[in-house]
Amino acid sequence: MKIVADENIPYAREAFGQLGEVETMAGRLMSADALRDAAALFVRSVTKVDAALLEGTAVRFVGTATIGEDHVDKAWLADQGVGFSSAPGCNANSVGEYVAAALLFLAKAKGLRLQDCPLGVVGVGNAGSRVAEKAAALGLPLVLNDPPLALEIGDERYRPIEEILDCGVITLHVPLTRDGADPTYHMVDEAFLERLKPGTIVINASRGAVVDNKALLAALKSGRLGGAVLDVWEGEPDVDIDLLETVDIATPHIAGYSFDGKVNGTRQIHEAACRFFGHTPTWDPEPLLPPPDRPEIEIDGAQDWLDAITQAVFAVYDIRNDDAAMRMLSTAPPAKRPALFDQLRKDYPRRREFHNTRALATPPNPETNRTLQGLGFAVKERVSP
């Protein structure tokens, strides 16, 4: 059978080849004509999967190699009897590492003492919980907010949104929803931003429209907010250049783009598709994974704690490089910016997660080692001669 997959899904041919003949193409170029005789479709978040795309095609199964599902009309798929799977949690650790790198950047750039900077985590699912773990390792006090989860399990750890408003940094990890008891579309709007204490920093690595981008820009330019980190943007791939030039860190929707996370997504939807079509999954990505670019790093254990941790994190993932690449959009002609945004994602450098790297502090520093372990590094102790 014919299978169509987004060209940005790693190992698509190897994974889905067990099921049929695989054709890859750009996610934004997928059309009903291209899918006419395809039995399965595998996408990422840039492809809108709905009746307009699939009606009249032979597609019987759709998999998205992402944790987000707002680009998929799941109700229509269900009505048509089309199977569906996403990849929950596949890139959660990647998002956690992204936010950790952003917090370290902000601490250095703005002179923040992380241990005195409460972090409000809005949305404590797969990604938000990983963010909380990494932030706790960095010493930030946490305030967790997740109304659906709080209602489901009744855990007092999940606090009302009013307590989030007093945090020095707020990071968003919610799905994009427009209906229900807790819709998240423009959850962070002008009214929300006005309730924040002056100097608050906002991080959004969820979906662009969770934040009203015009209201955010106004709050930043007025000086009411202390800064912002944006990985996601309203109107992607056509982003607001004024906002891009105003935020502290701007990246092209790559927080979850670690190579490990993307391969996890491939594996999850491969297994779901095999179950749907009655096959036993046999594909194993482990033998295909390349060695890490930084299998081991040595850091100066005698230096300041923040300097040591930042040195280790940036050696594996330097968020400043992603920011610099994104800012090149400002110099491009407006008509070319959307294509350049997509190109940044398509050509994104291979980024391995922290657990692939052994960190060695010399001289040994227990506090530094504990933090590195909490962030996910494999900490190597120097053996005395």
URZIJO-V615005 format. One record per run of one state. SS is the DSSP state (A for helix, B for strand, O for the rest). FROM is the first residue (numbers start at 1). LEN is the number of residues. If there is no record, write none. Layout:
# URZIJO-V615005
ss = [SS & SS]
from = [FROM & FROM]
len = [LEN & LEN]
This chain:
# URZIJO-V615005
ss = [O & B & O & A & O & B & O & A & O & B & O & B & O & A & O & B & O & B & O & A & O & B & O & A & O & A & O & B & O & A & O & B & O & A & O & B & O & A & O & B & O & B & O & A & O & B & O & A & B & O & A & O & B & O & A & O & B & O & A & O & A & O & B & O & A & O & A & O & A & O & A & O & B & O & A & O & B & O]
from = [1 & 2 & 7 & 12 & 17 & 21 & 26 & 27 & 30 & 38 & 44 & 49 & 50 & 51 & 55 & 61 & 65 & 72 & 73 & 74 & 81 & 83 & 86 & 92 & 111 & 114 & 117 & 119 & 123 & 126 & 138 & 142 & 146 & 147 & 154 & 158 & 159 & 161 & 165 & 169 & 173 & 188 & 189 & 190 & 196 & 201 & 205 & 208 & 211 & 212 & 213 & 223 & 227 & 231 & 241 & 247 & 249 & 251 & 259 & 278 & 286 & 289 & 296 & 301 & 305 & 317 & 319 & 332 & 334 & 347 & 354 & 357 & 358 & 363 & 366 & 376 & 378 & 380]
len = [1 & 5 & 5 & 5 & 4 & 5 & 1 & 3 & 8 & 6 & 5 & 1 & 1 & 4 & 6 & 4 & 7 & 1 & 1 & 7 & 2 & 3 & 6 & 19 & 3 & 3 & 2 & 4 & 3 & 12 & 4 & 4 & 1 & 7 & 4 & 1 & 2 & 4 & 4 & 4 & 15 & 1 & 1 & 6 & 5 & 4 & 3 & 3 & 1 & 1 & 10 & 4 & 4 & 10 & 6 & 2 & 2 & 8 & 19 & 8 & 3 & 7 & 5 & 4 & 12 & 2 & 13 & 2 & 13 & 7 & 3 & 1 & 5 & 3 & 10 & 2 & 2 & 6]
